[in-house]
Every structure is written in C-alpha cells, then in structure tokens.
Amino acid sequence: MVAVSLAACIYFLNEKTKSLARAFIIGLSALATGWICGSIFVPMISTVLIHPTWTLELLTSLVAYVFLFLACTFLK
C-alpha cells in the first residue's frame, strides 16, 4: 500500500515538475522523512490518546502517508 502511494506521489510530482528524477528524489525523501518522524514521534504518544488496537507500524505508515500527501500537494 505504501509503495502504491509512493508511485502515485512520484507520478503527480512528475506531472508538476516535468522531471522524473526530481519527482523520484522528492517522493522518496518524503517517504523516508515521514517514516523517520513516525518512528521517532509515534512512540512518544500516550496510549490514552490513541486507539488501543492501533499498532506502531500502522501509526508510522499513517505519518508517512501524511508526508507523502504534503510533498505531492505543496512541493514543486
């Protein structure tokens, strides 16, 4: 699922920038940044604030999706 989102992000960035290499670098950077931030900050969230069935991997991928969305939407 994350790979499909990355491919979609690269596609849309390629449409905006007209450069596949730049789109690939931005998309991969957004995924890596989201994964790293999710891995660092998600464990700091109190279990009172999150649903008990949500795992660390689920929340980390959610943060990565948000970073991919922001990169596709706001970066040029």
C-alpha positions as CSV (number, residue, x, y, z in Angstrom):
1,M,0.0,0.0,0.0
2,V,2.8,2.4,0.8
3,A,4.5,1.5,-2.5
4,V,1.4,2.4,-4.4
5,S,1.2,5.7,-2.6
6,L,4.8,6.4,-3.3
7,A,4.3,5.6,-7.0
8,A,1.2,7.9,-7.1
9,C,3.2,10.7,-5.4
10,I,6.1,10.3,-7.9
11,Y,3.6,10.4,-10.8
12,F,1.9,13.6,-9.6
13,L,5.2,15.3,-8.8
14,N,6.4,14.3,-12.3
15,E,3.4,16.0,-13.8
16,K,4.2,19.1,-11.8
17,T,7.9,19.3,-12.2
18,K,8.3,17.6,-15.6
19,S,11.4,15.9,-14.2
20,L,11.2,12.2,-13.3
21,A,14.5,12.3,-11.4
22,R,13.4,15.3,-9.2
23,A,10.0,13.7,-8.6
24,F,11.6,10.5,-7.6
25,I,14.0,12.2,-5.2
26,I,11.2,14.3,-3.6
27,G,8.9,11.4,-3.3
28,L,11.5,9.1,-1.8
29,S,12.7,11.9,0.6
30,A,9.1,12.5,1.7
31,L,8.6,8.8,2.4
32,A,11.9,8.5,4.3
33,T,11.2,11.7,6.3
34,G,7.7,10.5,7.2
35,W,9.0,7.1,8.2
36,I,11.7,8.5,10.4
37,C,9.5,11.1,12.0
38,G,6.8,8.5,12.6
39,S,9.3,6.1,14.1
40,I,10.6,8.8,16.5
41,F,7.4,10.7,17.5
42,V,4.7,8.0,17.4
43,P,6.1,6.0,20.4
44,M,6.0,9.3,22.4
45,I,2.2,9.5,22.1
46,S,0.4,8.4,25.2
47,T,-1.7,5.3,24.9
48,V,-4.6,7.3,26.3
49,L,-4.7,9.4,23.2
50,I,-4.7,6.6,20.6
51,H,-7.0,3.6,20.0
52,P,-5.6,0.5,21.7
53,T,-5.8,-1.6,18.6
54,W,-3.6,0.8,16.5
55,T,-0.1,-0.6,16.3
56,L,3.2,1.3,16.0
57,E,3.5,0.2,12.3
58,L,0.0,1.5,11.5
59,L,0.7,4.9,13.0
60,T,4.1,5.2,11.4
61,S,2.7,4.4,8.0
62,L,-0.1,7.0,8.7
63,V,2.6,9.6,9.3
64,A,4.4,8.5,6.1
65,Y,1.1,8.9,4.2
66,V,0.7,12.5,5.5
67,F,4.3,13.4,4.5
68,L,3.7,11.9,1.0
69,F,0.5,13.9,0.7
70,L,2.1,17.1,1.8
71,A,5.0,16.6,-0.7
72,C,2.7,15.9,-3.6
73,T,0.4,18.8,-2.8
74,F,2.7,21.6,-1.7
75,L,6.2,20.9,-3.2
76,K,7.1,22.0,-6.7
